[in-house]
Amino acid sequence: MTATLPGARTRILLSTPDVGDREEELVGQAVRSGWIAPLGPMVDAFEEQVADRCGRRHAVALSSGTAALHLALLQAGARPGTAVVVPTLTFAATANAAVYTGAEPVFVDCEQESGNLDPALLETALTTLRAEGVEVAAVVPVDLLGRCADHTRVAAVCERAGVPVVADAAESLGARHASRPAGSFGVTAALSFNGNKIMTTSGGGMLLTDDPAIATRARYLSTQARQPAVHYEHTEIGYNYRLSNVLAALGLAQLERLDGMIARRRALRAAYAQVVEGVPGVEVFQRRGDQDDNCWLTAVVVDPGTAGWTAEDLRAALDAADIESRPLWKPMHDQPVFAGRRSFLNGAADRLFATGLTLPSGSALTPDQVGVVMTALTDFLDRHR
Ligand SMILES: *Cc1c(COP(=O)(O)O)cnc(C)c1O
């Protein structure tokens, strides 16, 4: 659907929903079927197909990825008096979900090249916390910008420490690590279908697991923890976290188109790589080994000493051309709301925040818009040679 409505935006954004006729068709079908809310056959089908795609036995469709993380952490035993280890380089939702449970988030830094949780530093953190008698309920590796964390090494470290993994795969649906799909790692994994993600239900998420007891309990907790009684008996606090059937219709249509959307994002990344090729001091972030990534967002990393300009200079130039770009996630240990929280740092996240810039990466970008972005980038680089 092209944006021809009054007030339609001309600004080129980082990542917007990519929807069309198929979405309209399935949402219409959901409406006509009478299955509007809360649940329905399209939720069941969506869960089945996502579980299948991610190599999981069970999937529970929820109202957001944050809700999925929250329920996964509750079931891992996160509660007041425990700690949850979270990468410092992530979106705030990962840490927020830990705080919802009453647990303390503990931040661990990343590897410079991938931006993902540094397994060696994770091991140091877990050893230190154990020596201090801190109970760690879970470690939450994040698949940053659609690059899977090094789940092989993270799992080994966590197994040695006896700590379960809750994988934050909000950004990585469709990516792979060691021949396994994103979402297949950890005791549980969380997906997000927020509007800016690789595919969207306008808002939504999914909890994935192989453990039937975890899936059953997630369904129960996400529907206000109702006991099976006609009068709504409650023995614990629940949440209103389920996904509606209408939104699942969007998800089913998006899932059919997921591979095509990933291919378009990958092509866009290749175009960026070509434009910056040979330019001193700038490279495409996560470029090496990205054949297994879903290329959700493409970023460049700028070394100002070599390039003679900064990521902020580029951001300002693109902004002047009505093109959105954004620094990589501001690390959680630098966020005012998490000031003073325990952190294990190596400097990589701060460096990436200072030097990284995410660029328009959405699969809904038209060829014209891609042309506008590539021209603006080329012009900037020419002016700064
Ligand atoms: C988007 C995102 C989330 C949250 O997902 P919502 O569906 O927006 O609640 C969690 N973690 C990461 C890393 C994300 O990018």
The ligand as an SDF file (V2000), in Angstrom:
LIG
                    3D

 15 15  0  0  0  0  0  0  0  0999 V2000
   11.9250   -4.7260   19.9240 C   0  0  0  0  0  0  0  0  0  0  0  0
   12.7350   -5.3780   20.9740 C   0  0  0  0  0  0  0  0  0  0  0  0
   12.1600   -5.8930   22.1520 C   0  0  0  0  0  0  0  0  0  0  0  0
   10.7360   -5.6510   22.5360 C   0  0  0  0  0  0  0  0  0  0  0  0
    9.7760   -6.0890   21.6840 O   0  0  0  0  0  0  0  0  0  0  0  0
    8.3290   -5.3690   21.7050 P   0  0  0  0  0  0  0  0  0  0  0  0
    7.5190   -6.2780   20.8480 O   0  0  0  0  0  0  0  0  0  0  0  0
    8.5060   -4.0090   21.1380 O   0  0  0  0  0  0  0  0  0  0  0  0
    7.8610   -5.3530   23.1260 O   0  0  0  0  0  0  0  0  0  0  0  0
   12.9560   -6.5830   23.0280 C   0  0  0  0  0  0  0  0  0  0  0  0
   14.2700   -6.7300   22.8090 N   0  0  0  0  0  0  0  0  0  0  0  0
   14.8750   -6.2360   21.7310 C   0  0  0  0  0  0  0  0  0  0  0  0
   16.3290   -6.4680   21.5470 C   0  0  0  0  0  0  0  0  0  0  0  0
   14.1370   -5.5170   20.7720 C   0  0  0  0  0  0  0  0  0  0  0  0
   14.7440   -4.9950   19.7110 O   0  0  0  0  0  0  0  0  0  0  0  0
  1  2  1  0
  2  3  1  0
  2 14  2  0
  3  4  1  0
  3 10  2  0
  4  5  1  0
  5  6  1  0
  6  7  2  0
  6  8  1  0
  6  9  1  0
 10 11  1  0
 11 12  2  0
 12 13  1  0
 12 14  1  0
 14 15  1  0
M  END
$$$$
